Amino acid sequence: MTWAHDAWEHAGAAREGEEHDAPIPARPVHAAWMAAIHAAAFPPPEAWDADALALQLGAPGAFGFLDARGGLLLARAAADEAEILTLAVAPFGRRRGVARGLLRAAMAEAARRGATAMFLEVSTGNEAARALYAGRGFREAGRRARYYPDGADALVLRACLLRLPMIGAGRRGRDADGG
């Protein structure tokens, strides 16, 4: 258990075995909780503080989601592209579908905002995240050498958002473009 887990539990977040809701939209007022999750998920040099998260959430085109099990995602959309800025799940929330739900919500929101593609960077050494992204259609679009503080390369990944399923369109099993 970490201080972030204790703080999250104290705030009334979902506990082990309880039902949870879908990710909720993040707002600048959530920045302290987001910073606690980020600090639990990343080493100190890489963790974002509450001020940085609030600033990002307040920027034009920015949006984010929180999961009560200890996860957050921050992204931005401009024109027909979106970018995931950070996705973090605290250790106590991992292997429970938190990241998958956050990613699904962000991709849907980006498409709703008119994005046709979504980008992100991930460490070449982060096999779990790479598998998650591959499962949602992200493919390698480039590489940034020695991008991370530990010297690891970043893979630039891209997913097409054109074929997201239509929700509530009355056409079961059909994609937005009819395929």
Short mmCIF file of the C-alpha atoms (twelve columns), coordinates in Angstrom:
data_MODEL
# 
_entry.id   MODEL 
# 
loop_
_atom_site.group_PDB 
_atom_site.id 
_atom_site.type_symbol 
_atom_site.label_atom_id 
_atom_site.label_alt_id 
_atom_site.label_comp_id 
_atom_site.label_asym_id 
_atom_site.label_seq_id 
_atom_site.Cartn_x 
_atom_site.Cartn_y 
_atom_site.Cartn_z 
_atom_site.pdbx_PDB_model_num 
ATOM 1   C CA . MET A 1   0.000   0.000  0.000   1 
ATOM 2   C CA . THR A 2   1.189   3.521  -0.758  1 
ATOM 3   C CA . TRP A 3   0.165   6.924  0.456   1 
ATOM 4   C CA . ALA A 4   -1.569  7.463  -2.903  1 
ATOM 5   C CA . HIS A 5   -3.614  4.288  -2.412  1 
ATOM 6   C CA . ASP A 6   -4.546  5.332  1.142   1 
ATOM 7   C CA . ALA A 7   -5.536  8.828  -0.037  1 
ATOM 8   C CA . TRP A 8   -7.592  7.410  -2.913  1 
ATOM 9   C CA . GLU A 9   -9.372  4.970  -0.577  1 
ATOM 10  C CA . HIS A 10  -10.035 7.727  1.944   1 
ATOM 11  C CA . ALA A 11  -11.656 9.790  -0.818  1 
ATOM 12  C CA . GLY A 12  -14.262 7.077  -1.359  1 
ATOM 13  C CA . ALA A 13  -12.841 5.512  -4.508  1 
ATOM 14  C CA . ALA A 14  -13.786 1.956  -5.406  1 
ATOM 15  C CA . ARG A 15  -12.298 -0.724 -3.171  1 
ATOM 16  C CA . GLU A 16  -11.249 -4.241 -4.092  1 
ATOM 17  C CA . GLY A 17  -14.244 -6.237 -5.284  1 
ATOM 18  C CA . GLU A 18  -16.679 -3.312 -5.492  1 
ATOM 19  C CA . GLU A 19  -18.505 -2.339 -8.634  1 
ATOM 20  C CA . HIS A 20  -17.075 0.670  -10.465 1 
ATOM 21  C CA . ASP A 21  -18.364 3.040  -13.048 1 
ATOM 22  C CA . ALA A 22  -16.808 3.885  -16.374 1 
ATOM 23  C CA . PRO A 23  -14.004 6.445  -16.352 1 
ATOM 24  C CA . ILE A 24  -15.192 9.943  -15.549 1 
ATOM 25  C CA . PRO A 25  -14.089 13.138 -17.302 1 
ATOM 26  C CA . ALA A 26  -11.139 14.745 -15.520 1 
ATOM 27  C CA . ARG A 27  -11.177 18.452 -14.716 1 
ATOM 28  C CA . PRO A 28  -8.507  20.798 -13.308 1 
ATOM 29  C CA . VAL A 29  -10.148 20.385 -9.883  1 
ATOM 30  C CA . HIS A 30  -9.032  16.718 -9.990  1 
ATOM 31  C CA . ALA A 31  -5.351  17.638 -10.445 1 
ATOM 32  C CA . ALA A 32  -4.268  16.679 -6.905  1 
ATOM 33  C CA . TRP A 33  -5.757  13.185 -7.250  1 
ATOM 34  C CA . MET A 34  -4.256  12.846 -10.695 1 
ATOM 35  C CA . ALA A 35  -0.848  13.854 -9.328  1 
ATOM 36  C CA . ALA A 36  -1.127  11.196 -6.607  1 
ATOM 37  C CA . ILE A 37  -1.875  8.529  -9.213  1 
ATOM 38  C CA . HIS A 38  0.929   9.752  -11.478 1 
ATOM 39  C CA . ALA A 39  3.407   9.747  -8.572  1 
ATOM 40  C CA . ALA A 40  2.437   6.182  -7.679  1 
ATOM 41  C CA . ALA A 41  2.754   5.034  -11.302 1 
ATOM 42  C CA . PHE A 42  6.014   6.692  -12.375 1 
ATOM 43  C CA . PRO A 43  9.470   7.235  -10.854 1 
ATOM 44  C CA . PRO A 44  9.961   10.717 -9.311  1 
ATOM 45  C CA . PRO A 45  11.795  12.273 -12.281 1 
ATOM 46  C CA . GLU A 46  8.900   11.323 -14.596 1 
ATOM 47  C CA . ALA A 47  5.894   12.050 -12.336 1 
ATOM 48  C CA . TRP A 48  3.837   15.154 -13.115 1 
ATOM 49  C CA . ASP A 49  2.714   17.390 -10.261 1 
ATOM 50  C CA . ALA A 50  -0.769  18.842 -9.717  1 
ATOM 51  C CA . ASP A 51  0.135   22.207 -11.254 1 
ATOM 52  C CA . ALA A 52  1.377   20.605 -14.473 1 
ATOM 53  C CA . LEU A 53  -1.699  18.394 -14.737 1 
ATOM 54  C CA . ALA A 54  -4.106  21.283 -14.084 1 
ATOM 55  C CA . LEU A 55  -2.295  23.397 -16.677 1 
ATOM 56  C CA . GLN A 56  -2.516  20.611 -19.255 1 
ATOM 57  C CA . LEU A 57  -6.226  20.007 -18.548 1 
ATOM 58  C CA . GLY A 58  -6.940  23.704 -18.996 1 
ATOM 59  C CA . ALA A 59  -5.215  23.903 -22.376 1 
ATOM 60  C CA . PRO A 60  -7.284  24.188 -25.579 1 
ATOM 61  C CA . GLY A 61  -8.298  20.777 -26.908 1 
ATOM 62  C CA . ALA A 62  -7.229  18.940 -23.750 1 
ATOM 63  C CA . PHE A 63  -9.334  16.255 -22.137 1 
ATOM 64  C CA . GLY A 64  -8.794  13.517 -19.622 1 
ATOM 65  C CA . PHE A 65  -10.389 10.666 -17.737 1 
ATOM 66  C CA . LEU A 66  -10.116 9.224  -14.229 1 
ATOM 67  C CA . ASP A 67  -10.864 5.704  -13.057 1 
ATOM 68  C CA . ALA A 68  -11.727 5.233  -9.376  1 
ATOM 69  C CA . ARG A 69  -9.470  2.182  -9.240  1 
ATOM 70  C CA . GLY A 70  -6.411  4.414  -9.569  1 
ATOM 71  C CA . GLY A 71  -5.978  5.403  -13.208 1 
ATOM 72  C CA . LEU A 72  -5.831  8.526  -15.326 1 
ATOM 73  C CA . LEU A 73  -5.405  9.485  -18.939 1 
ATOM 74  C CA . LEU A 74  -4.663  12.945 -20.301 1 
ATOM 75  C CA . ALA A 75  -4.917  13.732 -24.014 1 
ATOM 76  C CA . ARG A 76  -5.451  16.555 -26.461 1 
ATOM 77  C CA . ALA A 77  -7.084  16.876 -29.842 1 
ATOM 78  C CA . ALA A 78  -6.416  19.398 -32.580 1 
ATOM 79  C CA . ALA A 79  -7.869  19.323 -36.079 1 
ATOM 80  C CA . ASP A 80  -8.041  15.658 -37.100 1 
ATOM 81  C CA . GLU A 81  -5.361  14.337 -34.733 1 
ATOM 82  C CA . ALA A 82  -5.259  13.458 -31.054 1 
ATOM 83  C CA . GLU A 83  -2.371  12.642 -28.765 1 
ATOM 84  C CA . ILE A 84  -2.239  10.791 -25.476 1 
ATOM 85  C CA . LEU A 85  -0.021  12.852 -23.216 1 
ATOM 86  C CA . THR A 86  0.036   10.415 -20.311 1 
ATOM 87  C CA . LEU A 87  -1.709  7.284  -19.151 1 
ATOM 88  C CA . ALA A 88  -0.989  6.169  -15.594 1 
ATOM 89  C CA . VAL A 89  -2.321  3.389  -13.412 1 
ATOM 90  C CA . ALA A 90  -1.165  3.133  -9.813  1 
ATOM 91  C CA . PRO A 91  0.284   -0.276 -8.902  1 
ATOM 92  C CA . PHE A 92  -2.766  -1.174 -6.792  1 
ATOM 93  C CA . GLY A 93  -5.022  -0.683 -9.850  1 
ATOM 94  C CA . ARG A 94  -3.044  -2.664 -12.408 1 
ATOM 95  C CA . ARG A 95  -4.212  -5.850 -14.162 1 
ATOM 96  C CA . ARG A 96  -7.864  -4.869 -13.610 1 
ATOM 97  C CA . GLY A 97  -8.779  -3.349 -16.993 1 
ATOM 98  C CA . VAL A 98  -8.218  0.240  -15.830 1 
ATOM 99  C CA . ALA A 99  -5.862  1.264  -18.649 1 
ATOM 100 C CA . ARG A 100 -8.009  -0.485 -21.258 1 
ATOM 101 C CA . GLY A 101 -11.123 1.419  -20.119 1 
ATOM 102 C CA . LEU A 102 -9.285  4.738  -20.049 1 
ATOM 103 C CA . LEU A 103 -7.849  4.156  -23.515 1 
ATOM 104 C CA . ARG A 104 -11.263 3.178  -24.905 1 
ATOM 105 C CA . ALA A 105 -12.836 6.331  -23.426 1 
ATOM 106 C CA . ALA A 106 -10.070 8.567  -24.804 1 
ATOM 107 C CA . MET A 107 -10.260 7.095  -28.297 1 
ATOM 108 C CA . ALA A 108 -14.029 7.580  -28.356 1 
ATOM 109 C CA . GLU A 109 -13.724 11.164 -27.099 1 
ATOM 110 C CA . ALA A 110 -11.015 11.971 -29.650 1 
ATOM 111 C CA . ALA A 111 -13.205 10.607 -32.446 1 
ATOM 112 C CA . ARG A 112 -16.165 12.594 -31.100 1 
ATOM 113 C CA . ARG A 113 -13.974 15.713 -31.338 1 
ATOM 114 C CA . GLY A 114 -13.223 14.974 -34.994 1 
ATOM 115 C CA . ALA A 115 -9.854  13.230 -34.729 1 
ATOM 116 C CA . THR A 116 -9.226  10.489 -37.270 1 
ATOM 117 C CA . ALA A 117 -5.893  9.385  -35.780 1 
ATOM 118 C CA . MET A 118 -4.445  9.151  -32.283 1 
ATOM 119 C CA . PHE A 119 -0.739  9.184  -31.399 1 
ATOM 120 C CA . LEU A 120 1.296   8.397  -28.302 1 
ATOM 121 C CA . GLU A 121 4.825   7.575  -27.188 1 
ATOM 122 C CA . VAL A 122 5.691   4.451  -25.200 1 
ATOM 123 C CA . SER A 123 8.996   3.106  -23.921 1 
ATOM 124 C CA . THR A 124 10.421  0.238  -25.921 1 
ATOM 125 C CA . GLY A 125 10.805  -1.579 -22.588 1 
ATOM 126 C CA . ASN A 126 7.170   -1.233 -21.492 1 
ATOM 127 C CA . GLU A 127 5.861   -4.546 -22.828 1 
ATOM 128 C CA . ALA A 128 2.525   -4.385 -20.966 1 
ATOM 129 C CA . ALA A 129 1.682   -0.954 -22.391 1 
ATOM 130 C CA . ARG A 130 2.816   -1.959 -25.861 1 
ATOM 131 C CA . ALA A 131 0.507   -4.996 -25.759 1 
ATOM 132 C CA . LEU A 132 -2.389  -2.818 -24.564 1 
ATOM 133 C CA . TYR A 133 -1.880  -0.338 -27.393 1 
ATOM 134 C CA . ALA A 134 -1.449  -3.057 -30.031 1 
ATOM 135 C CA . GLY A 135 -4.736  -4.551 -28.880 1 
ATOM 136 C CA . ARG A 136 -6.476  -1.233 -29.598 1 
ATOM 137 C CA . GLY A 137 -4.969  -0.910 -33.087 1 
ATOM 138 C CA . PHE A 138 -1.883  1.227  -32.416 1 
ATOM 139 C CA . ARG A 139 1.000   0.582  -34.814 1 
ATOM 140 C CA . GLU A 140 4.552   1.904  -34.868 1 
ATOM 141 C CA . ALA A 141 4.897   5.182  -36.769 1 
ATOM 142 C CA . GLY A 142 8.362   6.199  -35.612 1 
ATOM 143 C CA . ARG A 143 10.991  6.098  -32.898 1 
ATOM 144 C CA . ARG A 144 12.594  8.733  -30.673 1 
ATOM 145 C CA . ALA A 145 16.090  7.695  -29.611 1 
ATOM 146 C CA . ARG A 146 16.934  7.975  -25.898 1 
ATOM 147 C CA . TYR A 147 13.647  9.812  -25.248 1 
ATOM 148 C CA . TYR A 148 13.121  8.761  -21.628 1 
ATOM 149 C CA . PRO A 149 15.240  9.734  -18.579 1 
ATOM 150 C CA . ASP A 150 16.491  6.138  -18.258 1 
ATOM 151 C CA . GLY A 151 17.836  6.324  -21.831 1 
ATOM 152 C CA . ALA A 152 15.147  4.115  -23.347 1 
ATOM 153 C CA . ASP A 153 13.853  4.824  -26.824 1 
ATOM 154 C CA . ALA A 154 10.244  5.832  -27.330 1 
ATOM 155 C CA . LEU A 155 8.102   4.227  -29.971 1 
ATOM 156 C CA . VAL A 156 5.704   6.656  -31.612 1 
ATOM 157 C CA . LEU A 157 2.453   4.773  -32.116 1 
ATOM 158 C CA . ARG A 158 -0.557  5.694  -34.229 1 
ATOM 159 C CA . ALA A 159 -4.098  4.339  -34.333 1 
ATOM 160 C CA . CYS A 160 -6.756  5.083  -36.899 1 
ATOM 161 C CA . LEU A 161 -10.001 6.237  -35.313 1 
ATOM 162 C CA . LEU A 162 -12.156 5.942  -38.440 1 
ATOM 163 C CA . ARG A 163 -13.356 2.408  -37.716 1 
ATOM 164 C CA . LEU A 164 -14.543 2.876  -34.135 1 
ATOM 165 C CA . PRO A 165 -17.886 1.128  -33.665 1 
ATOM 166 C CA . MET A 166 -20.966 3.293  -33.832 1 
ATOM 167 C CA . ILE A 167 -22.618 3.454  -30.428 1 
ATOM 168 C CA . GLY A 168 -26.380 3.473  -30.408 1 
ATOM 169 C CA . ALA A 169 -26.629 3.585  -34.190 1 
ATOM 170 C CA . GLY A 170 -28.992 0.637  -34.359 1 
ATOM 171 C CA . ARG A 171 -26.668 -1.423 -36.541 1 
ATOM 172 C CA . ARG A 172 -25.325 -4.250 -34.406 1 
ATOM 173 C CA . GLY A 173 -21.870 -5.465 -35.340 1 
ATOM 174 C CA . ARG A 174 -21.263 -2.775 -37.931 1 
ATOM 175 C CA . ASP A 175 -18.516 -0.179 -37.932 1 
ATOM 176 C CA . ALA A 176 -19.003 3.517  -38.572 1 
ATOM 177 C CA . ASP A 177 -18.070 3.117  -42.229 1 
ATOM 178 C CA . GLY A 178 -20.398 0.149  -42.765 1 
ATOM 179 C CA . GLY A 179 -17.671 -2.536 -42.636 1 
# 
